[in-house]
Amino acid sequence: MKKETVKTAARIILGANLIVAGIGHLTFARKAFRAQVPDWVPVDVDNTVVYSGFAEIALGSALILTPEKQRANVGKFAAAFFAAVFPGNISQYTHKRSAFGLDTDGRRLTRLFFQPALIYWALKSTEK
């Protein structure tokens, strides 16, 4: 399989997953996403979940639809978003909040190692 085909598939899969996650923020997984909002966020927890859902839908759509010329920039925005929400994953771990099947300290800790992978995925699937 050609490198460009793999990158395209990776970008589209990441974008689609962001769209589904964003829809989940607004609907079926809203309560679970609340578990990831750190206590120090100065915005209402439910509003934070809704706003981040809109951001994920927008980023996912951009990853899929942005012309090649601007994809690297979108990848950087997506990577920055993944870095920005990482404190939520840390908060879920440190406050022992169960959601999405992360119901043990070990599972919540393991989840922390996936965020750098998402950052890498966003950057590599959109690079020129």
Backbone as a chain_set.jsonl record, in Angstrom:
{"seq": "MKKETVKTAARIILGANLIVAGIGHLTFARKAFRAQVPDWVPVDVDNTVVYSGFAEIALGSALILTPEKQRANVGKFAAAFFAAVFPGNISQYTHKRSAFGLDTDGRRLTRLFFQPALIYWALKSTEK", "coords": {"N": [[0.846, -1.174, 0.0], [0.537, 2.212, -0.8], [2.352, 4.925, 0.677], [1.057, 7.406, 0.775], [-1.622, 6.67, 0.557], [-2.015, 5.323, 2.973], [-1.575, 7.426, 4.767], [-3.724, 9.087, 4.055], [-5.918, 7.436, 4.703], [-5.472, 7.188, 7.464], [-5.781, 9.859, 8.299], [-8.461, 10.354, 7.614], [-9.771, 8.427, 9.172], [-9.067, 9.306, 11.744], [-10.304, 11.823, 11.683], [-13.012, 11.049, 11.37], [-13.408, 9.66, 13.759], [-13.107, 11.753, 15.575], [-15.356, 13.275, 14.911], [-17.441, 11.494, 15.623], [-16.88, 11.266, 18.366], [-17.295, 13.926, 19.094], [-20.04, 14.196, 18.558], [-20.9, 12.423, 20.479], [-20.223, 13.883, 22.767], [-22.26, 15.726, 22.731], [-24.532, 14.221, 22.928], [-25.135, 10.975, 23.394], [-22.941, 10.24, 25.082], [-22.534, 12.191, 26.898], [-22.666, 12.439, 29.743], [-20.583, 10.726, 30.54], [-18.349, 12.048, 29.446], [-18.292, 14.233, 31.103], [-16.905, 13.358, 33.313], [-14.294, 13.771, 32.726], [-13.698, 16.434, 32.872], [-11.661, 18.752, 34.374], [-11.679, 19.942, 37.78], [-10.811, 22.56, 38.055], [-11.453, 23.999, 35.788], [-12.846, 26.948, 34.579], [-15.395, 27.106, 33.525], [-18.793, 26.059, 33.353], [-19.318, 22.592, 33.883], [-20.968, 20.998, 32.157], [-21.268, 22.765, 29.998], [-18.614, 22.942, 29.191], [-18.217, 20.357, 28.208], [-20.014, 20.389, 26.06], [-18.968, 22.518, 24.467], [-16.418, 21.474, 23.876], [-17.227, 19.308, 22.425], [-18.336, 20.486, 20.116], [-15.959, 21.57, 19.142], [-14.528, 19.229, 18.567], [-16.098, 18.083, 16.541], [-15.798, 20.046, 14.573], [-12.979, 19.993, 14.181], [-12.646, 17.317, 13.348], [-14.142, 17.33, 10.986], [-12.666, 19.205, 9.558], [-10.218, 17.839, 9.318], [-10.956, 15.867, 7.522], [-11.999, 17.258, 5.296], [-10.388, 19.462, 4.541], [-8.41, 21.057, 2.06], [-5.417, 19.716, 0.558], [-3.272, 21.522, 0.676], [-3.575, 22.948, 3.072], [-3.655, 21.061, 5.071], [-1.559, 20.331, 6.868], [-1.556, 22.441, 8.658], [-4.083, 22.117, 9.849], [-3.661, 19.653, 11.047], [-1.803, 20.407, 12.989], [-3.422, 22.033, 14.572], [-5.24, 20.096, 15.473], [-3.49, 18.435, 16.906], [-2.705, 20.249, 18.883], [-5.17, 20.584, 20.149], [-5.553, 17.999, 21.199], [-3.443, 18.007, 23.017], [-4.316, 20.072, 24.667], [-6.615, 19.038, 25.89], [-5.592, 17.027, 27.411], [-5.089, 17.45, 30.21], [-7.627, 16.86, 31.21], [-7.751, 14.086, 31.026], [-5.776, 13.432, 32.822], [-6.943, 14.471, 35.13], [-9.178, 12.797, 35.34], [-7.877, 10.445, 35.983], [-6.465, 11.13, 38.409], [-8.551, 11.842, 40.099], [-9.954, 9.559, 40.218], [-12.21, 8.954, 38.575], [-14.659, 7.123, 37.075], [-15.368, 6.266, 33.758], [-16.295, 5.443, 30.422], [-15.468, 2.77, 30.556], [-13.126, 2.94, 31.912], [-12.436, 2.05, 34.7], [-10.693, 1.408, 36.669], [-7.637, 2.182, 38.423], [-5.418, 1.352, 36.958], [-6.405, 1.121, 34.3], [-7.19, 3.763, 33.837], [-4.701, 4.985, 34.042], [-3.32, 3.751, 31.913], [-4.747, 4.858, 29.793], [-3.712, 7.428, 29.697], [-1.416, 7.232, 28.184], [-2.251, 7.116, 25.6], [-2.868, 9.636, 24.624], [-0.498, 11.075, 23.735], [-0.08, 9.468, 21.488], [-2.283, 10.109, 19.911], [-1.685, 12.769, 19.337], [0.657, 12.459, 17.819], [-0.454, 10.964, 15.69], [-2.226, 12.844, 14.565], [-0.405, 14.749, 13.618], [1.351, 13.257, 11.9], [-0.408, 12.178, 9.989], [-1.151, 14.313, 8.534], [1.006, 15.642, 7.578], [3.165, 17.106, 5.079]], "CA": [[0.0, 0.0, 0.0], [1.332, 3.425, -0.912], [2.435, 5.754, 1.884], [0.032, 8.45, 0.696], [-2.907, 6.028, 0.829], [-2.05, 5.066, 4.417], [-1.762, 8.73, 5.423], [-5.102, 9.533, 3.799], [-6.806, 6.606, 5.517], [-5.258, 7.552, 8.866], [-6.369, 11.18, 8.499], [-9.927, 10.232, 7.535], [-10.202, 7.665, 10.354], [-8.957, 10.209, 12.886], [-11.364, 12.815, 11.545], [-14.302, 10.408, 11.638], [-13.478, 9.39, 15.198], [-13.352, 13.032, 16.252], [-16.764, 13.64, 14.678], [-18.263, 10.619, 16.467], [-16.665, 11.681, 19.76], [-17.968, 15.213, 19.262], [-21.478, 13.919, 18.653], [-21.065, 11.821, 21.798], [-20.209, 14.971, 23.748], [-23.535, 16.442, 22.679], [-25.685, 13.318, 23.039], [-25.137, 9.697, 24.097], [-21.845, 10.055, 26.04], [-22.342, 13.477, 27.58], [-22.387, 12.223, 31.171], [-19.253, 10.133, 30.668], [-17.344, 13.076, 29.178], [-18.235, 15.128, 32.261], [-15.914, 12.809, 34.246], [-12.952, 14.181, 32.321], [-13.507, 17.88, 33.023], [-10.996, 19.051, 35.645], [-12.41, 20.827, 38.686], [-10.329, 23.933, 37.962], [-11.935, 24.667, 34.571], [-13.745, 28.003, 35.054], [-16.653, 27.059, 32.781], [-19.689, 24.999, 33.793], [-18.877, 21.279, 33.385], [-21.752, 20.59, 30.989], [-20.91, 23.657, 28.891], [-17.285, 22.532, 28.732], [-18.407, 19.154, 27.39], [-20.67, 20.803, 24.813], [-18.019, 23.299, 23.655], [-15.379, 20.59, 23.352], [-17.877, 18.494, 21.398], [-18.36, 21.288, 18.881], [-14.576, 21.663, 18.659], [-14.154, 17.946, 17.977], [-16.796, 17.947, 15.254], [-15.144, 20.969, 13.637], [-11.65, 19.465, 13.856], [-12.8, 16.092, 12.561], [-14.58, 17.735, 9.641], [-11.531, 19.856, 8.902], [-9.246, 16.813, 8.937], [-11.463, 15.13, 6.365], [-12.374, 18.091, 4.153], [-9.446, 20.524, 4.193], [-7.536, 20.779, 0.914], [-4.069, 19.255, 0.884], [-2.392, 22.662, 0.939], [-3.748, 23.414, 4.447], [-3.795, 19.929, 5.992], [-0.551, 20.353, 7.931], [-2.026, 23.395, 9.673], [-5.19, 21.478, 10.561], [-3.039, 18.636, 11.893], [-1.224, 21.101, 14.152], [-4.549, 22.424, 15.432], [-5.748, 18.878, 16.109], [-2.491, 18.037, 17.901], [-2.822, 21.203, 19.992], [-6.405, 20.249, 20.854], [-5.295, 16.797, 21.991], [-2.604, 18.417, 24.148], [-5.113, 20.928, 25.554], [-7.577, 18.248, 26.667], [-4.875, 16.033, 28.195], [-5.347, 17.61, 31.651], [-8.866, 16.165, 31.548], [-7.418, 12.676, 31.232], [-5.035, 13.379, 34.086], [-7.941, 14.695, 36.173], [-9.964, 11.567, 35.479], [-7.017, 9.491, 36.683], [-6.149, 11.54, 39.781], [-9.778, 11.891, 40.893], [-10.53, 8.207, 40.17], [-13.547, 9.036, 37.984], [-14.89, 6.052, 36.108], [-16.149, 6.559, 32.549], [-15.796, 4.771, 29.22], [-14.813, 1.527, 30.918], [-11.905, 3.227, 32.666], [-12.966, 1.93, 36.047], [-9.613, 1.062, 37.602], [-6.487, 3.076, 38.289], [-4.577, 0.857, 35.869], [-7.003, 1.496, 33.017], [-7.106, 5.222, 33.684], [-3.289, 5.29, 33.789], [-3.017, 3.322, 30.553], [-5.374, 5.836, 28.892], [-2.852, 8.607, 29.583], [-0.392, 7.009, 27.162], [-2.843, 7.212, 24.273], [-2.939, 11.02, 24.17], [0.64, 11.362, 22.854], [-0.282, 8.758, 20.22], [-3.221, 10.907, 19.118], [-0.937, 13.941, 18.862], [1.51, 11.955, 16.738], [-1.355, 10.586, 14.599], [-2.705, 14.077, 13.922], [0.704, 15.385, 12.895], [1.869, 12.406, 10.812], [-1.398, 11.935, 8.927], [-1.413, 15.554, 7.8], [2.246, 16.279, 7.126], [3.396, 17.135, 3.631]], "C": [[0.893, 1.239, 0.0], [1.249, 4.248, 0.364], [1.329, 6.806, 1.907], [-1.359, 7.892, 0.992], [-3.069, 5.757, 2.32], [-2.291, 6.372, 5.171], [-3.188, 9.237, 5.25], [-6.08, 8.752, 4.658], [-6.692, 6.982, 6.991], [-5.914, 8.895, 9.189], [-7.894, 11.098, 8.53], [-10.461, 9.464, 8.755], [-10.145, 8.541, 11.603], [-10.071, 11.247, 12.85], [-12.731, 12.242, 11.873], [-14.473, 10.111, 13.122], [-13.713, 10.665, 15.998], [-14.811, 13.464, 16.093], [-17.677, 12.799, 15.566], [-18.112, 11.003, 17.941], [-17.375, 13.006, 20.036], [-19.468, 15.057, 19.381], [-21.787, 13.284, 20.006], [-21.071, 12.858, 22.908], [-21.587, 15.63, 23.846], [-24.726, 15.543, 22.992], [-25.416, 12.134, 23.969], [-24.05, 9.519, 25.153], [-21.588, 11.3, 26.877], [-21.967, 13.298, 29.051], [-20.976, 11.668, 31.368], [-18.162, 11.174, 30.422], [-17.226, 14.065, 30.332], [-17.168, 14.667, 33.256], [-14.507, 13.282, 33.924], [-12.693, 15.675, 32.506], [-12.859, 18.153, 34.379], [-11.81, 20.052, 36.477], [-12.02, 22.295, 38.519], [-10.789, 24.673, 36.704], [-13.003, 25.691, 34.985], [-15.09, 28.084, 34.328], [-17.479, 25.906, 33.347], [-19.298, 23.683, 33.124], [-19.647, 20.878, 32.126], [-21.436, 21.475, 29.779], [-19.542, 23.304, 28.324], [-17.387, 21.312, 27.82], [-19.022, 19.525, 26.044], [-19.681, 21.552, 23.911], [-16.924, 22.408, 23.068], [-15.953, 19.644, 22.296], [-17.944, 19.219, 20.064], [-16.958, 21.385, 18.28], [-14.148, 20.353, 17.991], [-14.841, 17.711, 16.635], [-16.138, 18.828, 14.197], [-13.771, 20.443, 13.218], [-11.733, 18.21, 12.998], [-13.204, 16.4, 11.132], [-13.429, 18.364, 8.867], [-10.477, 18.828, 8.473], [-9.67, 16.083, 7.669], [-11.561, 16.017, 5.125], [-11.351, 19.137, 3.71], [-8.584, 20.135, 3.002], [-6.097, 20.484, 1.361], [-3.142, 20.392, 1.31], [-2.44, 23.119, 2.406], [-3.792, 22.293, 5.486], [-2.788, 19.948, 7.131], [-0.966, 21.318, 9.04], [-3.161, 22.802, 10.5], [-4.643, 20.398, 11.493], [-2.415, 19.244, 13.137], [-2.318, 21.559, 15.111], [-5.1, 21.21, 16.176], [-4.781, 18.405, 17.199], [-2.554, 18.956, 19.123], [-4.077, 20.933, 20.815], [-6.191, 19.027, 21.743], [-4.41, 17.114, 23.196], [-3.421, 19.222, 25.161], [-6.098, 20.133, 26.406], [-6.897, 17.182, 27.534], [-5.048, 16.226, 29.707], [-6.656, 16.953, 32.107], [-8.634, 14.691, 31.8], [-6.659, 12.488, 32.543], [-6.009, 13.543, 35.258], [-8.785, 13.447, 36.412], [-9.166, 10.53, 36.259], [-6.837, 9.876, 38.152], [-7.379, 11.585, 40.681], [-10.553, 10.563, 40.872], [-11.978, 8.209, 39.666], [-13.685, 7.974, 36.901], [-15.783, 6.536, 34.975], [-15.495, 5.831, 31.394], [-15.057, 3.481, 29.531], [-13.506, 1.707, 31.66], [-12.273, 3.242, 34.143], [-11.95, 1.416, 37.064], [-8.481, 2.061, 37.399], [-5.598, 2.653, 37.129], [-5.112, 1.235, 34.503], [-6.918, 2.999, 32.789], [-5.67, 5.651, 33.403], [-2.901, 4.917, 32.364], [-3.56, 4.316, 29.535], [-4.475, 7.055, 28.679], [-1.818, 8.459, 28.464], [-0.943, 7.083, 25.739], [-2.876, 8.644, 23.743], [-1.719, 11.411, 23.331], [0.519, 10.651, 21.498], [-1.252, 9.521, 19.326], [-2.538, 12.152, 18.544], [-0.065, 13.554, 17.675], [0.676, 11.636, 15.499], [-1.826, 11.818, 13.847], [-1.594, 14.716, 13.085], [1.173, 14.559, 11.709], [0.881, 12.217, 9.672], [-1.684, 13.17, 8.104], [-0.142, 16.223, 7.269], [2.393, 16.188, 5.626], [4.44, 16.136, 3.227]], "O": [[1.888, 1.295, 0.722], [0.223, 4.27, 1.043], [0.735, 7.062, 2.955], [-2.182, 8.569, 1.609], [-4.156, 5.945, 2.867], [-3.104, 6.426, 6.094], [-3.787, 9.755, 6.193], [-6.972, 9.336, 5.274], [-7.702, 7.082, 7.688], [-6.533, 9.044, 10.242], [-8.535, 11.71, 9.384], [-11.502, 9.827, 9.303], [-11.063, 8.523, 12.423], [-10.706, 11.519, 13.869], [-13.522, 12.875, 12.573], [-15.557, 10.29, 13.675], [-14.44, 10.652, 16.991], [-15.421, 13.961, 17.039], [-18.59, 13.335, 16.195], [-19.098, 11.06, 18.676], [-17.984, 13.182, 21.091], [-20.102, 15.71, 20.211], [-22.819, 13.575, 20.61], [-21.825, 12.74, 23.875], [-22.015, 16.038, 24.926], [-25.813, 16.039, 23.288], [-25.464, 12.277, 25.19], [-24.226, 8.702, 26.057], [-20.53, 11.432, 27.494], [-21.042, 13.948, 29.538], [-20.258, 12.102, 32.27], [-17.151, 11.179, 31.124], [-16.172, 14.672, 30.521], [-16.589, 15.489, 33.966], [-13.618, 13.2, 34.772], [-11.565, 16.128, 32.312], [-13.434, 17.827, 35.418], [-12.531, 20.891, 35.937], [-12.822, 23.181, 38.813], [-10.531, 25.87, 36.574], [-13.961, 25.335, 35.671], [-15.835, 29.046, 34.512], [-16.924, 24.893, 33.771], [-18.984, 23.66, 31.935], [-19.042, 20.463, 31.137], [-21.348, 20.978, 28.657], [-19.336, 23.361, 27.111], [-16.722, 21.244, 26.786], [-18.593, 19.023, 25.005], [-19.574, 21.248, 22.723], [-16.546, 22.564, 21.907], [-15.244, 19.228, 21.38], [-17.649, 18.645, 19.015], [-16.787, 21.293, 17.065], [-13.477, 20.374, 16.959], [-14.226, 17.196, 15.701], [-15.944, 18.401, 13.059], [-13.439, 20.448, 12.033], [-10.98, 18.056, 12.036], [-12.681, 15.812, 10.185], [-13.239, 18.096, 7.68], [-9.909, 18.939, 7.386], [-8.832, 15.726, 6.841], [-11.241, 15.575, 4.022], [-11.45, 19.648, 2.595], [-8.083, 19.013, 2.936], [-5.643, 20.952, 2.406], [-2.32, 20.223, 2.21], [-1.445, 23.626, 2.923], [-3.952, 22.57, 6.674], [-3.14, 19.61, 8.261], [-0.751, 21.043, 10.221], [-3.193, 22.967, 11.719], [-5.124, 20.253, 12.617], [-2.488, 18.662, 14.22], [-2.153, 21.479, 16.328], [-5.392, 21.288, 17.37], [-5.208, 18.02, 18.288], [-2.466, 18.493, 20.26], [-4.052, 21.042, 22.041], [-6.6, 19.021, 22.905], [-4.605, 16.552, 24.275], [-3.24, 19.071, 26.37], [-6.384, 20.525, 27.538], [-7.569, 16.504, 28.312], [-5.146, 15.232, 30.427], [-6.774, 16.537, 33.259], [-9.251, 14.107, 32.691], [-6.871, 11.519, 33.271], [-5.905, 12.834, 36.259], [-9.069, 13.089, 37.555], [-9.718, 9.82, 37.099], [-7.034, 9.046, 39.04], [-7.268, 11.39, 41.891], [-11.647, 10.454, 41.425], [-12.852, 7.561, 40.242], [-12.919, 7.941, 35.938], [-16.827, 7.144, 35.211], [-14.281, 5.626, 31.387], [-14.106, 3.136, 28.829], [-12.846, 0.726, 32.002], [-12.405, 4.301, 34.756], [-12.308, 1.038, 38.179], [-8.375, 2.701, 36.353], [-5.081, 3.499, 36.399], [-4.341, 1.634, 33.631], [-6.613, 3.453, 31.687], [-5.439, 6.572, 32.619], [-2.225, 5.689, 31.683], [-2.909, 4.59, 28.526], [-4.478, 7.647, 27.6], [-1.397, 9.451, 27.87], [-0.174, 7.109, 24.778], [-2.91, 8.846, 22.529], [-1.895, 12.037, 22.286], [0.968, 11.177, 20.479], [-1.061, 9.574, 18.111], [-2.789, 12.536, 17.401], [-0.053, 14.239, 16.652], [1.056, 11.995, 14.384], [-1.823, 11.831, 12.616], [-1.838, 15.169, 11.967], [1.374, 15.1, 10.621], [1.283, 12.109, 8.514], [-2.378, 13.098, 7.09], [-0.212, 17.249, 6.592], [1.821, 15.308, 4.981], [4.761, 16.024, 2.044]]}, "num_chains": 1, "name": "protein.A"}
